[in-house]
Structure formats: C-alpha cells, structure tokens
Amino acid sequence: MSLLPSLLPWAVAAWLLGVGLYGIVTSRNFVHLIGCLSVVQSSTYVLLLSVGFRTGGIAPIFYTHPPGTPAVDPMVHALVLTDVVVGATVTALLLALILQLHKRRGTVDPEALRPMQP
Amino acid sequence: MPRGMTPRARLVLFALAGLCVLPGVMHVALHMPQFGAHPLPYGDAINAAAPGERHLTNMVSAVNFDYRGFNTLGEEFMLLCAVTGVTVLLRGQRGEGRSAEPGVTPGRPIPPRSDGVVLICHLGGPVILLFGLYVALHAMTTPGGGFQGGVIIASGALLLFLGDGYDGWHRMIRSEAMDACEGAGAALYAACGFASVLLDLPFLQDFLPLGALGDLFSGGLMLIENAGVTLAVGGGFAVVFGKFLEETRIIPEAYKP
C-alpha cells in the first residue's frame, strides 16, 4: 500500500480544486463564491508544497543546522509565501467590488445579475 | 433580454468537464515521482549556493529578495494595485468625508464593549506589534521577513479598532500615513533595483557589504528590500482594514447619491 500515501497529496490538491470549482458553479452568493475561489487557490498551495517536499528534509533555514543538511525546496515556499499575502489583498479587492454591487443593485446573487442597461 | 444558462445546465456542463479532465489528472498523479523523493535541482542549487554567496541562512528570503527579487517586485506592485483598487472602489461613494456615526440595523442594538475585550486588546496590541517587528527583522536568519511581519503588524493595529472602536483607530492610525507607507515601501524596493543599475550592475544586484553568516544584519541590499516589503505590506493591509472599517459607518448626507 505504498501507492496511497504517494497519491494522497495530488488527490487532496485535485479535490480542493474540484470542490472549489463546484462551489463557484453552484454559488448563489458572491461572498460564498469568493470563499470558493480561495479554496481553489489553496489547492495550488498544497500542490506546490507537496512537489517541494523531501522525506527527512529540514526547513530551508540553516541557522541551527549547518549549510548542506538535506532540506526541502525553498523555491515553492517563497512562491506560496508571496501568494498568500497578495492573494489576501486581491480577496479584499473582490469583497470591495461586492460591497459596491450590493449598494448599486441590492443583491449579491450571481443569478440575479443581468447585463447593464444603458 | 438574453437569459443566462440555467443552474442545472451549468452543473451538467461542469460534470462533463470534470469527467474529461479526470483521466488526465489520474495519469499525472500516477506518474509523479514518489512523494518525498522528487528531484529538486533548483532548490538544491539555492540551498548549496546561498549561504556562501549571499551570507544568509534563510533560503526563502534568498529566493524572494535576491535570486528571484525581480519576481517580488512584481508581487509588490500587484499588492499596490489591489490596495489602490480597494481604495478607489470604497471611497468613490463617500468622497473624502469620514462620518463617525456607526451604521445600525433596526432591531439589532449595538452592545457596549466589555472590559475584558478592552483589556485584552490593550495588552495584546503592543505585544503583537512587537512580535511583527521581530518577525520582520529576522528575514535573513530565521523564518521571518517583510511579508509575514507586515501582516502581523497590521493585525496588531486592527486590535485598536476592537479595543478602542472606530474613533480610537482614527486617532492612532492616520490613513494618509498608511497610504504613504504603502507607496514608499514599493518605491523603496524599486529604488534598490535602480540603485544597482546606476552603479553599472544588473538590476537588484547586491552591492552593499554582506555581513557575517547568521548575523541579524547580514544580506546587504536585501535588508533594505525587506524594509520596503514590510512597509508596503503593513501599510497596504492597514489601508484595506481602514477602508472596510469606514464601510461600517453611515454615509454622510452630503455624499448620498
């Protein structure tokens, strides 16, 4: 059964992507939709961190461990770190859009939106 | 008026798309290298080279501020764009006016703040602020840096709102100062790059003394870049928090459309 632990990270990433997209497709509330978008985003974090993982590797910090100790990939950590922070502000931007939408149209239901009339 | 797709049709389309993608996902997942035993040539090269070449022990900072510093410049400006977008979207309707009247929902009274909350916020706020500075300062040695530290600093500032209310927040956090922090941080990062160019070096090439490995102030130019990121992230999050807090207020009559 060494196949299962090997498949698990990819299965989790695919599952997060799938449920997030399902939520976006069926969403009846834009705030819920943005939550689903964050779930989709998290699937990329799981994927990146799994790709960079090494069994027995330390965190890529050589402060107490001497340089040369087997460590995990710092590349993916840097990518995820910056994306978490920038993703949070982009989520704030989307929420601001929804606040404005609610003020203008009085609804946050994607189904209730119609093209703007001149 | 053109009707959109019905929810059922959209769900069927989603299921069909999922069925089409599934075999490909399965194929890739089954042919990936054993989990935990991937070849990591890029990461290994950085782990091997950075302590000697750049005199720092935190490899993630080495990637963020040096080896892929140009990428981080892009992230900085994405942050700036998102914060500007939030500001423009939320300020558009209420102009520059700042009413301090809280918005009310009929039938939902606003209970007074409990003493426990105020005490915890007054005790916790400065500690979180200090912890944020500590994390931001330790970018070159231990897991820390401007991205994490900036977010923690802004979260500490948010405790002001929780403990002292909207008035307290506005007394302590000047939104003009936060705007300046956000912009100046991004500009500082870009200026580091152009300073290298002026010295006839490649963009963002380190030209300052690198210091000793494991020292808090090792890393040369990366320290200044880290300060820029801390300012930009801390200022940016404080601006965003401030804009959303203003949304809890009643719009002054003068600004109603």
Interface residues (C-beta under 8 A of the other chain):
Chain A: P5 S6 L7 L8 P9 W10 A11 A14 G18 L21 Y22 V25 T26 S50 V51 G52 F53 R54 T55 G56 A59 P60 I61 F62 Y63 P67 G68 A71 V72 D73 P74 M75 V76 H77 A78 L81 T82 D83 V84 V85 V86 A88 T89 V90 A92 L93 L95 A96 L97 L99 Q100 K103 E111 R114 P115
Chain B: M1 P2 G4 P7 R10 L11 F14 G18 V25 V28 A29 L30 M32 Q34 F35 G36 A37 H38 L40 Y42 G43 D44 I46 N47 A48 P51 G52 T57 N58 M59 V60 A62 V63 N64 R68 N71 T72 E75 M78 L79 A82 V83 G85 V86 L89 L90 G92 Q93 T141 T142 P143 G145 F147 Q148 G150 V151 G214 V233 G236 F237 V240 K243 F244 E247
